[in-house]
């Protein structure tokens, strides 16, 4: 299953759209910050924007769990395909 990467993010405070630069894609898996014109520094992680007061460690943990859950679902789907 191929997911299309988001092209940018909406500022969590004012909703302004910001296009991701190649640099953002190069740092996809790590939390980076981006300052909006409204003065809010959003944290960008894997294409999602989080307000500046977010607990990034918690978010990364959740992302990790989400990935593991996805892998589990994939493994189960494969298992079903194999036995049917
Ligand atoms: Zn903004």
PDB file of the backbone (N, CA, C, O) and the ligand in Angstrom, with CONECT records:
HET     ZN  A 101       1
ATOM      1  N   UNK A   1       0.851  -1.195   0.000  1.00  0.00           N
ATOM      2  CA  UNK A   1       0.000   0.000   0.000  1.00  0.00           C
ATOM      3  C   UNK A   1       0.887   1.245   0.000  1.00  0.00           C
ATOM      4  O   UNK A   1       1.705   1.432   0.900  1.00  0.00           O
ATOM      5  N   UNK A   2       0.721   2.076  -0.993  1.00  0.00           N
ATOM      6  CA  UNK A   2       1.575   3.250  -1.100  1.00  0.00           C
ATOM      7  C   UNK A   2       0.774   4.501  -0.749  1.00  0.00           C
ATOM      8  O   UNK A   2      -0.239   4.819  -1.371  1.00  0.00           O
ATOM      9  N   UNK A   3       1.265   5.188   0.259  1.00  0.00           N
ATOM     10  CA  UNK A   3       0.615   6.422   0.671  1.00  0.00           C
ATOM     11  C   UNK A   3       1.270   7.587  -0.035  1.00  0.00           C
ATOM     12  O   UNK A   3       2.494   7.634  -0.161  1.00  0.00           O
ATOM     13  N   UNK A   4       0.470   8.525  -0.496  1.00  0.00           N
ATOM     14  CA  UNK A   4       1.043   9.706  -1.114  1.00  0.00           C
ATOM     15  C   UNK A   4       1.429  10.685  -0.017  1.00  0.00           C
ATOM     16  O   UNK A   4       0.641  10.959   0.889  1.00  0.00           O
ATOM     17  N   UNK A   5       2.634  11.204  -0.102  1.00  0.00           N
ATOM     18  CA  UNK A   5       3.101  12.118   0.926  1.00  0.00           C
ATOM     19  C   UNK A   5       2.378  13.460   0.806  1.00  0.00           C
ATOM     20  O   UNK A   5       2.135  13.951  -0.296  1.00  0.00           O
ATOM     21  N   UNK A   6       2.043  14.037   1.944  1.00  0.00           N
ATOM     22  CA  UNK A   6       1.415  15.360   1.898  1.00  0.00           C
ATOM     23  C   UNK A   6       2.346  16.396   1.306  1.00  0.00           C
ATOM     24  O   UNK A   6       3.565  16.297   1.446  1.00  0.00           O
ATOM     25  N   UNK A   7       1.777  17.386   0.646  1.00  0.00           N
ATOM     26  CA  UNK A   7       2.596  18.396  -0.039  1.00  0.00           C
ATOM     27  C   UNK A   7       2.927  19.567   0.872  1.00  0.00           C
ATOM     28  O   UNK A   7       3.761  20.409   0.540  1.00  0.00           O
ATOM     29  N   UNK A   8       2.273  19.613   2.011  1.00  0.00           N
ATOM     30  CA  UNK A   8       2.517  20.709   2.932  1.00  0.00           C
ATOM     31  C   UNK A   8       1.668  20.529   4.172  1.00  0.00           C
ATOM     32  O   UNK A   8       1.073  19.473   4.387  1.00  0.00           O
ATOM     33  N   UNK A   9       1.620  21.555   4.973  1.00  0.00           N
ATOM     34  CA  UNK A   9       0.808  21.460   6.179  1.00  0.00           C
ATOM     35  C   UNK A   9       0.063  22.765   6.412  1.00  0.00           C
ATOM     36  O   UNK A   9       0.464  23.828   5.937  1.00  0.00           O
ATOM     37  N   UNK A  10      -1.028  22.657   7.152  1.00  0.00           N
ATOM     38  CA  UNK A  10      -1.782  23.839   7.553  1.00  0.00           C
ATOM     39  C   UNK A  10      -1.334  24.241   8.952  1.00  0.00           C
ATOM     40  O   UNK A  10      -1.252  23.403   9.850  1.00  0.00           O
ATOM     41  N   UNK A  11      -1.050  25.501   9.131  1.00  0.00           N
ATOM     42  CA  UNK A  11      -0.635  25.989  10.443  1.00  0.00           C
ATOM     43  C   UNK A  11      -1.705  25.645  11.477  1.00  0.00           C
ATOM     44  O   UNK A  11      -2.882  25.937  11.269  1.00  0.00           O
ATOM     45  N   UNK A  12      -1.298  25.015  12.612  1.00  0.00           N
ATOM     46  CA  UNK A  12      -2.285  24.631  13.624  1.00  0.00           C
ATOM     47  C   UNK A  12      -2.962  25.835  14.270  1.00  0.00           C
ATOM     48  O   UNK A  12      -4.018  25.689  14.886  1.00  0.00           O
ATOM     49  N   UNK A  13      -2.374  27.014  14.139  1.00  0.00           N
ATOM     50  CA  UNK A  13      -2.952  28.205  14.768  1.00  0.00           C
ATOM     51  C   UNK A  13      -3.836  28.996  13.807  1.00  0.00           C
ATOM     52  O   UNK A  13      -4.985  29.294  14.133  1.00  0.00           O
ATOM     53  N   UNK A  14      -3.316  29.340  12.628  1.00  0.00           N
ATOM     54  CA  UNK A  14      -4.062  30.234  11.740  1.00  0.00           C
ATOM     55  C   UNK A  14      -4.564  29.536  10.484  1.00  0.00           C
ATOM     56  O   UNK A  14      -5.370  30.101   9.745  1.00  0.00           O
ATOM     57  N   UNK A  15      -4.099  28.314  10.233  1.00  0.00           N
ATOM     58  CA  UNK A  15      -4.616  27.569   9.094  1.00  0.00           C
ATOM     59  C   UNK A  15      -3.920  27.862   7.781  1.00  0.00           C
ATOM     60  O   UNK A  15      -4.292  27.311   6.745  1.00  0.00           O
ATOM     61  N   UNK A  16      -2.922  28.718   7.808  1.00  0.00           N
ATOM     62  CA  UNK A  16      -2.193  29.044   6.585  1.00  0.00           C
ATOM     63  C   UNK A  16      -1.463  27.805   6.064  1.00  0.00           C
ATOM     64  O   UNK A  16      -0.884  27.042   6.837  1.00  0.00           O
ATOM     65  N   UNK A  17      -1.499  27.619   4.759  1.00  0.00           N
ATOM     66  CA  UNK A  17      -0.859  26.451   4.160  1.00  0.00           C
ATOM     67  C   UNK A  17       0.609  26.731   3.880  1.00  0.00           C
ATOM     68  O   UNK A  17       0.965  27.771   3.326  1.00  0.00           O
ATOM     69  N   UNK A  18       1.454  25.785   4.271  1.00  0.00           N
ATOM     70  CA  UNK A  18       2.887  25.900   3.994  1.00  0.00           C
ATOM     71  C   UNK A  18       3.327  24.685   3.190  1.00  0.00           C
ATOM     72  O   UNK A  18       3.103  23.544   3.593  1.00  0.00           O
ATOM     73  N   UNK A  19       3.945  24.939   2.071  1.00  0.00           N
ATOM     74  CA  UNK A  19       4.426  23.850   1.224  1.00  0.00           C
ATOM     75  C   UNK A  19       5.733  23.291   1.787  1.00  0.00           C
ATOM     76  O   UNK A  19       6.614  24.046   2.199  1.00  0.00           O
ATOM     77  N   UNK A  20       5.849  21.971   1.800  1.00  0.00           N
ATOM     78  CA  UNK A  20       7.091  21.353   2.279  1.00  0.00           C
ATOM     79  C   UNK A  20       8.198  21.540   1.256  1.00  0.00           C
ATOM     80  O   UNK A  20       7.985  21.397   0.052  1.00  0.00           O
ATOM     81  N   UNK A  21       9.367  21.858   1.750  1.00  0.00           N
ATOM     82  CA  UNK A  21      10.540  21.936   0.876  1.00  0.00           C
ATOM     83  C   UNK A  21      11.202  20.558   0.847  1.00  0.00           C
ATOM     84  O   UNK A  21      10.899  19.709   1.687  1.00  0.00           O
ATOM     85  N   UNK A  22      12.095  20.331  -0.105  1.00  0.00           N
ATOM     86  CA  UNK A  22      12.809  19.036  -0.151  1.00  0.00           C
ATOM     87  C   UNK A  22      13.506  18.727   1.176  1.00  0.00           C
ATOM     88  O   UNK A  22      13.673  17.566   1.550  1.00  0.00           O
ATOM     89  N   UNK A  23      13.905  19.778   1.872  1.00  0.00           N
ATOM     90  CA  UNK A  23      14.575  19.609   3.164  1.00  0.00           C
ATOM     91  C   UNK A  23      13.637  18.925   4.161  1.00  0.00           C
ATOM     92  O   UNK A  23      14.071  18.103   4.968  1.00  0.00           O
ATOM     93  N   UNK A  24      12.377  19.264   4.100  1.00  0.00           N
ATOM     94  CA  UNK A  24      11.406  18.655   5.022  1.00  0.00           C
ATOM     95  C   UNK A  24      11.315  17.152   4.742  1.00  0.00           C
ATOM     96  O   UNK A  24      11.293  16.338   5.665  1.00  0.00           O
ATOM     97  N   UNK A  25      11.262  16.800   3.458  1.00  0.00           N
ATOM     98  CA  UNK A  25      11.160  15.377   3.108  1.00  0.00           C
ATOM     99  C   UNK A  25      12.419  14.620   3.534  1.00  0.00           C
ATOM    100  O   UNK A  25      12.366  13.434   3.860  1.00  0.00           O
ATOM    101  N   UNK A  26      13.557  15.333   3.523  1.00  0.00           N
ATOM    102  CA  UNK A  26      14.818  14.709   3.921  1.00  0.00           C
ATOM    103  C   UNK A  26      14.857  14.468   5.424  1.00  0.00           C
ATOM    104  O   UNK A  26      15.628  13.639   5.907  1.00  0.00           O
ATOM    105  N   UNK A  27      14.022  15.196   6.160  1.00  0.00           N
ATOM    106  CA  UNK A  27      13.987  15.043   7.614  1.00  0.00           C
ATOM    107  C   UNK A  27      12.626  14.511   8.048  1.00  0.00           C
ATOM    108  O   UNK A  27      12.104  14.903   9.092  1.00  0.00           O
ATOM    109  N   UNK A  28      12.063  13.632   7.257  1.00  0.00           N
ATOM    110  CA  UNK A  28      10.693  13.174   7.433  1.00  0.00           C
ATOM    111  C   UNK A  28      10.453  12.539   8.798  1.00  0.00           C
ATOM    112  O   UNK A  28       9.433  12.792   9.439  1.00  0.00           O
ATOM    113  N   UNK A  29      11.405  11.708   9.239  1.00  0.00           N
ATOM    114  CA  UNK A  29      11.216  10.906  10.448  1.00  0.00           C
ATOM    115  C   UNK A  29      11.581  11.634  11.730  1.00  0.00           C
ATOM    116  O   UNK A  29      11.354  11.116  12.823  1.00  0.00           O
ATOM    117  N   UNK A  30      12.139  12.819  11.611  1.00  0.00           N
ATOM    118  CA  UNK A  30      12.518  13.527  12.832  1.00  0.00           C
ATOM    119  C   UNK A  30      11.726  14.818  12.962  1.00  0.00           C
ATOM    120  O   UNK A  30      11.311  15.427  11.977  1.00  0.00           O
ATOM    121  N   UNK A  31      11.536  15.206  14.197  1.00  0.00           N
ATOM    122  CA  UNK A  31      10.727  16.397  14.461  1.00  0.00           C
ATOM    123  C   UNK A  31      11.494  17.658  14.093  1.00  0.00           C
ATOM    124  O   UNK A  31      12.608  17.878  14.568  1.00  0.00           O
ATOM    125  N   UNK A  32      10.902  18.474  13.257  1.00  0.00           N
ATOM    126  CA  UNK A  32      11.502  19.750  12.902  1.00  0.00           C
ATOM    127  C   UNK A  32      10.489  20.847  13.220  1.00  0.00           C
ATOM    128  O   UNK A  32       9.295  20.577  13.347  1.00  0.00           O
ATOM    129  N   UNK A  33      10.959  22.062  13.346  1.00  0.00           N
ATOM    130  CA  UNK A  33      10.041  23.155  13.623  1.00  0.00           C
ATOM    131  C   UNK A  33      10.006  24.112  12.443  1.00  0.00           C
ATOM    132  O   UNK A  33      10.993  24.289  11.730  1.00  0.00           O
ATOM    133  N   UNK A  34       8.858  24.714  12.261  1.00  0.00           N
ATOM    134  CA  UNK A  34       8.696  25.694  11.193  1.00  0.00           C
ATOM    135  C   UNK A  34       7.906  26.873  11.733  1.00  0.00           C
ATOM    136  O   UNK A  34       6.865  26.707  12.370  1.00  0.00           O
ATOM    137  N   UNK A  35       8.419  28.062  11.468  1.00  0.00           N
ATOM    138  CA  UNK A  35       7.742  29.266  11.947  1.00  0.00           C
ATOM    139  C   UNK A  35       6.775  29.776  10.900  1.00  0.00           C
ATOM    140  O   UNK A  35       7.135  29.981   9.741  1.00  0.00           O
ATOM    141  N   UNK A  36       5.550  29.975  11.329  1.00  0.00           N
ATOM    142  CA  UNK A  36       4.527  30.528  10.451  1.00  0.00           C
ATOM    143  C   UNK A  36       4.583  32.053  10.524  1.00  0.00           C
ATOM    144  O   UNK A  36       5.158  32.629  11.448  1.00  0.00           O
ATOM    145  N   UNK A  37       3.980  32.681   9.540  1.00  0.00           N
ATOM    146  CA  UNK A  37       3.931  34.144   9.541  1.00  0.00           C
ATOM    147  C   UNK A  37       3.181  34.690  10.753  1.00  0.00           C
ATOM    148  O   UNK A  37       3.400  35.831  11.161  1.00  0.00           O
ATOM    149  N   UNK A  38       2.303  33.881  11.324  1.00  0.00           N
ATOM    150  CA  UNK A  38       1.524  34.333  12.474  1.00  0.00           C
ATOM    151  C   UNK A  38       2.335  34.251  13.760  1.00  0.00           C
ATOM    152  O   UNK A  38       1.857  34.651  14.822  1.00  0.00           O
ATOM    153  N   UNK A  39       3.565  33.735  13.673  1.00  0.00           N
ATOM    154  CA  UNK A  39       4.428  33.701  14.843  1.00  0.00           C
ATOM    155  C   UNK A  39       4.448  32.377  15.563  1.00  0.00           C
ATOM    156  O   UNK A  39       5.221  32.189  16.502  1.00  0.00           O
ATOM    157  N   UNK A  40       3.598  31.445  15.130  1.00  0.00           N
ATOM    158  CA  UNK A  40       3.549  30.150  15.789  1.00  0.00           C
ATOM    159  C   UNK A  40       4.620  29.242  15.200  1.00  0.00           C
ATOM    160  O   UNK A  40       4.794  29.171  13.983  1.00  0.00           O
ATOM    161  N   UNK A  41       5.330  28.554  16.074  1.00  0.00           N
ATOM    162  CA  UNK A  41       6.309  27.573  15.631  1.00  0.00           C
ATOM    163  C   UNK A  41       5.681  26.203  15.705  1.00  0.00           C
ATOM    164  O   UNK A  41       5.505  25.648  16.790  1.00  0.00           O
ATOM    165  N   UNK A  42       5.347  25.661  14.563  1.00  0.00           N
ATOM    166  CA  UNK A  42       4.743  24.333  14.532  1.00  0.00           C
ATOM    167  C   UNK A  42       5.840  23.283  14.463  1.00  0.00           C
ATOM    168  O   UNK A  42       6.904  23.514  13.888  1.00  0.00           O
ATOM    169  N   UNK A  43       5.572  22.145  15.046  1.00  0.00           N
ATOM    170  CA  UNK A  43       6.495  21.025  14.946  1.00  0.00           C
ATOM    171  C   UNK A  43       5.981  20.093  13.855  1.00  0.00           C
ATOM    172  O   UNK A  43       4.821  19.683  13.869  1.00  0.00           O
ATOM    173  N   UNK A  44       6.850  19.767  12.921  1.00  0.00           N
ATOM    174  CA  UNK A  44       6.475  18.915  11.793  1.00  0.00           C
ATOM    175  C   UNK A  44       7.123  17.554  11.986  1.00  0.00           C
ATOM    176  O   UNK A  44       8.336  17.445  12.159  1.00  0.00           O
ATOM    177  N   UNK A  45       6.301  16.532  11.954  1.00  0.00           N
ATOM    178  CA  UNK A  45       6.832  15.176  12.054  1.00  0.00           C
ATOM    179  C   UNK A  45       6.053  14.289  11.090  1.00  0.00           C
ATOM    180  O   UNK A  45       4.835  14.152  11.205  1.00  0.00           O
ATOM    181  N   UNK A  46       6.762  13.694  10.145  1.00  0.00           N
ATOM    182  CA  UNK A  46       6.173  12.804   9.147  1.00  0.00           C
ATOM    183  C   UNK A  46       4.983  13.450   8.443  1.00  0.00           C
ATOM    184  O   UNK A  46       3.957  12.814   8.204  1.00  0.00           O
ATOM    185  N   UNK A  47       5.147  14.708   8.124  1.00  0.00           N
ATOM    186  CA  UNK A  47       4.145  15.396   7.337  1.00  0.00           C
ATOM    187  C   UNK A  47       2.982  15.953   8.120  1.00  0.00           C
ATOM    188  O   UNK A  47       2.071  16.552   7.550  1.00  0.00           O
ATOM    189  N   UNK A  48       3.009  15.759   9.424  1.00  0.00           N
ATOM    190  CA  UNK A  48       1.930  16.294  10.241  1.00  0.00           C
ATOM    191  C   UNK A  48       2.438  17.448  11.086  1.00  0.00           C
ATOM    192  O   UNK A  48       3.572  17.438  11.563  1.00  0.00           O
ATOM    193  N   UNK A  49       1.587  18.433  11.261  1.00  0.00           N
ATOM    194  CA  UNK A  49       1.948  19.599  12.053  1.00  0.00           C
ATOM    195  C   UNK A  49       1.333  19.501  13.440  1.00  0.00           C
ATOM    196  O   UNK A  49       0.168  19.137  13.607  1.00  0.00           O
ATOM    197  N   UNK A  50       2.155  19.838  14.430  1.00  0.00           N
ATOM    198  CA  UNK A  50       1.675  19.807  15.807  1.00  0.00           C
ATOM    199  C   UNK A  50       1.916  21.169  16.445  1.00  0.00           C
ATOM    200  O   UNK A  50       2.901  21.836  16.129  1.00  0.00           O
ATOM    201  N   UNK A  51       1.021  21.587  17.344  1.00  0.00           N
ATOM    202  CA  UNK A  51       1.226  22.867  18.022  1.00  0.00           C
ATOM    203  C   UNK A  51       2.545  22.863  18.790  1.00  0.00           C
ATOM    204  O   UNK A  51       3.062  21.802  19.141  1.00  0.00           O
ATOM    205  N   UNK A  52       3.090  24.060  19.051  1.00  0.00           N
ATOM    206  CA  UNK A  52       4.432  24.154  19.650  1.00  0.00           C
ATOM    207  C   UNK A  52       4.544  23.515  21.031  1.00  0.00           C
ATOM    208  O   UNK A  52       5.643  23.154  21.451  1.00  0.00           O
ATOM    209  N   UNK A  53       3.437  23.371  21.737  1.00  0.00           N
ATOM    210  CA  UNK A  53       3.536  22.817  23.093  1.00  0.00           C
ATOM    211  C   UNK A  53       3.314  21.306  23.119  1.00  0.00           C
ATOM    212  O   UNK A  53       3.091  20.726  24.182  1.00  0.00           O
ATOM    213  N   UNK A  54       3.375  20.677  21.959  1.00  0.00           N
ATOM    214  CA  UNK A  54       3.151  19.232  21.903  1.00  0.00           C
ATOM    215  C   UNK A  54       4.316  18.470  22.529  1.00  0.00           C
ATOM    216  O   UNK A  54       5.460  18.924  22.521  1.00  0.00           O
ATOM    217  N   UNK A  55       3.995  17.320  23.059  1.00  0.00           N
ATOM    218  CA  UNK A  55       5.027  16.438  23.600  1.00  0.00           C
ATOM    219  C   UNK A  55       5.542  15.559  22.467  1.00  0.00           C
ATOM    220  O   UNK A  55       4.944  14.538  22.126  1.00  0.00           O
ATOM    221  N   UNK A  56       6.668  15.982  21.891  1.00  0.00           N
ATOM    222  CA  UNK A  56       7.157  15.322  20.674  1.00  0.00           C
ATOM    223  C   UNK A  56       7.565  13.883  20.950  1.00  0.00           C
ATOM    224  O   UNK A  56       7.366  13.001  20.115  1.00  0.00           O
ATOM    225  N   UNK A  57       8.137  13.650  22.128  1.00  0.00           N
ATOM    226  CA  UNK A  57       8.523  12.274  22.452  1.00  0.00           C
ATOM    227  C   UNK A  57       7.320  11.355  22.460  1.00  0.00           C
ATOM    228  O   UNK A  57       7.382  10.209  22.015  1.00  0.00           O
ATOM    229  N   UNK A  58       6.220  11.886  22.978  1.00  0.00           N
ATOM    230  CA  UNK A  58       4.985  11.099  23.019  1.00  0.00           C
ATOM    231  C   UNK A  58       4.459  10.860  21.605  1.00  0.00           C
ATOM    232  O   UNK A  58       4.000   9.767  21.273  1.00  0.00           O
ATOM    233  N   UNK A  59       4.536  11.907  20.780  1.00  0.00           N
ATOM    234  CA  UNK A  59       4.065  11.792  19.397  1.00  0.00           C
ATOM    235  C   UNK A  59       4.886  10.743  18.647  1.00  0.00           C
ATOM    236  O   UNK A  59       4.342   9.914  17.917  1.00  0.00           O
ATOM    237  N   UNK A  60       6.208  10.796  18.841  1.00  0.00           N
ATOM    238  CA  UNK A  60       7.078   9.838  18.157  1.00  0.00           C
ATOM    239  C   UNK A  60       6.762   8.420  18.619  1.00  0.00           C
ATOM    240  O   UNK A  60       6.794   7.474  17.832  1.00  0.00           O
ATOM    241  N   UNK A  61       6.459   8.291  19.894  1.00  0.00           N
ATOM    242  CA  UNK A  61       6.099   6.982  20.427  1.00  0.00           C
ATOM    243  C   UNK A  61       4.799   6.488  19.782  1.00  0.00           C
ATOM    244  O   UNK A  61       4.673   5.321  19.412  1.00  0.00           O
ATOM    245  N   UNK A  62       3.847   7.403  19.659  1.00  0.00           N
ATOM    246  CA  UNK A  62       2.569   7.047  19.037  1.00  0.00           C
ATOM    247  C   UNK A  62       2.761   6.668  17.578  1.00  0.00           C
ATOM    248  O   UNK A  62       2.147   5.718  17.092  1.00  0.00           O
ATOM    249  N   UNK A  63       3.618   7.412  16.876  1.00  0.00           N
ATOM    250  CA  UNK A  63       3.910   7.097  15.478  1.00  0.00           C
ATOM    251  C   UNK A  63       4.507   5.693  15.367  1.00  0.00           C
ATOM    252  O   UNK A  63       4.174   4.921  14.468  1.00  0.00           O
ATOM    253  N   UNK A  64       5.401   5.392  16.315  1.00  0.00           N
ATOM    254  CA  UNK A  64       6.054   4.091  16.329  1.00  0.00           C
ATOM    255  C   UNK A  64       5.018   2.989  16.534  1.00  0.00           C
ATOM    256  O   UNK A  64       5.059   1.951  15.874  1.00  0.00           O
ATOM    257  N   UNK A  65       4.100   3.228  17.451  1.00  0.00           N
ATOM    258  CA  UNK A  65       3.051   2.246  17.726  1.00  0.00           C
ATOM    259  C   UNK A  65       2.129   2.072  16.516  1.00  0.00           C
ATOM    260  O   UNK A  65       1.689   0.969  16.193  1.00  0.00           O
ATOM    261  N   UNK A  66       1.853   3.209  15.857  1.00  0.00           N
ATOM    262  CA  UNK A  66       0.996   3.170  14.674  1.00  0.00           C
ATOM    263  C   UNK A  66       1.657   2.345  13.573  1.00  0.00           C
ATOM    264  O   UNK A  66       0.998   1.566  12.885  1.00  0.00           O
ATOM    265  N   UNK A  67       2.980   2.529  13.417  1.00  0.00           N
ATOM    266  CA  UNK A  67       3.725   1.777  12.403  1.00  0.00           C
ATOM    267  C   UNK A  67       3.703   0.291  12.721  1.00  0.00           C
ATOM    268  O   UNK A  67       3.513  -0.545  11.838  1.00  0.00           O
ATOM    269  N   UNK A  68       3.901  -0.026  14.006  1.00  0.00           N
ATOM    270  CA  UNK A  68       3.908  -1.431  14.424  1.00  0.00           C
ATOM    271  C   UNK A  68       2.541  -2.067  14.189  1.00  0.00           C
ATOM    272  O   UNK A  68       2.443  -3.219  13.766  1.00  0.00           O
ATOM    273  N   UNK A  69       1.493  -1.301  14.468  1.00  0.00           N
ATOM    274  CA  UNK A  69       0.136  -1.801  14.259  1.00  0.00           C
ATOM    275  C   UNK A  69      -0.107  -2.053  12.770  1.00  0.00           C
ATOM    276  O   UNK A  69      -0.735  -3.041  12.390  1.00  0.00           O
ATOM    277  N   UNK A  70       0.401  -1.144  11.935  1.00  0.00           N
ATOM    278  CA  UNK A  70       0.261  -1.294  10.492  1.00  0.00           C
ATOM    279  C   UNK A  70       0.967  -2.557  10.009  1.00  0.00           C
ATOM    280  O   UNK A  70       0.448  -3.311   9.186  1.00  0.00           O
ATOM    281  N   UNK A  71       2.171  -2.762  10.552  1.00  0.00           N
ATOM    282  CA  UNK A  71       2.947  -3.935  10.155  1.00  0.00           C
ATOM    283  C   UNK A  71       2.230  -5.209  10.577  1.00  0.00           C
ATOM    284  O   UNK A  71       2.238  -6.211   9.863  1.00  0.00           O
ATOM    285  N   UNK A  72       1.611  -5.150  11.753  1.00  0.00           N
ATOM    286  CA  UNK A  72       0.875  -6.298  12.257  1.00  0.00           C
ATOM    287  C   UNK A  72      -0.301  -6.610  11.338  1.00  0.00           C
ATOM    288  O   UNK A  72      -0.553  -7.766  10.996  1.00  0.00           O
ATOM    289  N   UNK A  73      -1.016  -5.556  10.944  1.00  0.00           N
ATOM    290  CA  UNK A  73      -2.158  -5.733  10.035  1.00  0.00           C
ATOM    291  C   UNK A  73      -1.669  -6.305   8.706  1.00  0.00           C
ATOM    292  O   UNK A  73      -2.286  -7.211   8.146  1.00  0.00           O
ATOM    293  N   UNK A  74      -0.555  -5.768   8.206  1.00  0.00           N
ATOM    294  CA  UNK A  74       0.003  -6.269   6.952  1.00  0.00           C
ATOM    295  C   UNK A  74       0.364  -7.747   7.068  1.00  0.00           C
ATOM    296  O   UNK A  74       0.084  -8.541   6.169  1.00  0.00           O
ATOM    297  N   UNK A  75       0.991  -8.102   8.192  1.00  0.00           N
ATOM    298  CA  UNK A  75       1.395  -9.484   8.405  1.00  0.00           C
ATOM    299  C   UNK A  75       0.170 -10.392   8.460  1.00  0.00           C
ATOM    300  O   UNK A  75       0.186 -11.498   7.920  1.00  0.00           O
ATOM    301  N   UNK A  76      -0.887  -9.922   9.112  1.00  0.00           N
ATOM    302  CA  UNK A  76      -2.107 -10.718   9.215  1.00  0.00           C
ATOM    303  C   UNK A  76      -2.758 -10.883   7.849  1.00  0.00           C
ATOM    304  O   UNK A  76      -3.239 -11.961   7.503  1.00  0.00           O
ATOM    305  N   UNK A  77      -2.766  -9.792   7.072  1.00  0.00           N
ATOM    306  CA  UNK A  77      -3.355  -9.835   5.740  1.00  0.00           C
ATOM    307  C   UNK A  77      -2.588 -10.820   4.862  1.00  0.00           C
ATOM    308  O   UNK A  77      -3.176 -11.587   4.098  1.00  0.00           O
ATOM    309  N   UNK A  78      -1.265 -10.781   4.988  1.00  0.00           N
ATOM    310  CA  UNK A  78      -0.447 -11.711   4.225  1.00  0.00           C
ATOM    311  C   UNK A  78      -0.740 -13.145   4.621  1.00  0.00           C
ATOM    312  O   UNK A  78      -0.815 -14.045   3.784  1.00  0.00           O
ATOM    313  N   UNK A  79      -0.906 -13.334   5.936  1.00  0.00           N
ATOM    314  CA  UNK A  79      -1.202 -14.656   6.450  1.00  0.00           C
ATOM    315  C   UNK A  79      -2.493 -15.201   5.896  1.00  0.00           C
ATOM    316  O   UNK A  79      -2.592 -16.383   5.566  1.00  0.00           O
ATOM    317  N   UNK A  80      -3.495 -14.323   5.793  1.00  0.00           N
ATOM    318  CA  UNK A  80      -4.794 -14.729   5.255  1.00  0.00           C
ATOM    319  C   UNK A  80      -4.649 -15.102   3.782  1.00  0.00           C
ATOM    320  O   UNK A  80      -5.218 -16.089   3.316  1.00  0.00           O
ATOM    321  N   UNK A  81      -3.873 -14.289   3.058  1.00  0.00           N
ATOM    322  CA  UNK A  81      -3.677 -14.540   1.642  1.00  0.00           C
ATOM    323  C   UNK A  81      -2.989 -15.883   1.419  1.00  0.00           C
ATOM    324  O   UNK A  81      -3.300 -16.614   0.480  1.00  0.00           O
ATOM    325  N   UNK A  82      -2.033 -16.189   2.320  1.00  0.00           N
ATOM    326  CA  UNK A  82      -1.288 -17.426   2.154  1.00  0.00           C
ATOM    327  C   UNK A  82      -2.158 -18.668   2.362  1.00  0.00           C
ATOM    328  O   UNK A  82      -2.020 -19.668   1.657  1.00  0.00           O
ATOM    329  N   UNK A  83      -3.058 -18.578   3.346  1.00  0.00           N
ATOM    330  CA  UNK A  83      -3.828 -19.775   3.699  1.00  0.00           C
ATOM    331  C   UNK A  83      -5.078 -19.942   2.829  1.00  0.00           C
ATOM    332  O   UNK A  83      -5.625 -21.041   2.744  1.00  0.00           O
ATOM    333  N   UNK A  84      -5.531 -18.867   2.187  1.00  0.00           N
ATOM    334  CA  UNK A  84      -6.771 -18.998   1.425  1.00  0.00           C
ATOM    335  C   UNK A  84      -6.511 -19.509   0.010  1.00  0.00           C
ATOM    336  O   UNK A  84      -7.450 -19.677  -0.768  1.00  0.00           O
TER     337      UNK A  84
HETATM  338 ZN    ZN A 101       0.018  30.465  11.368  1.00  0.00          ZN
END
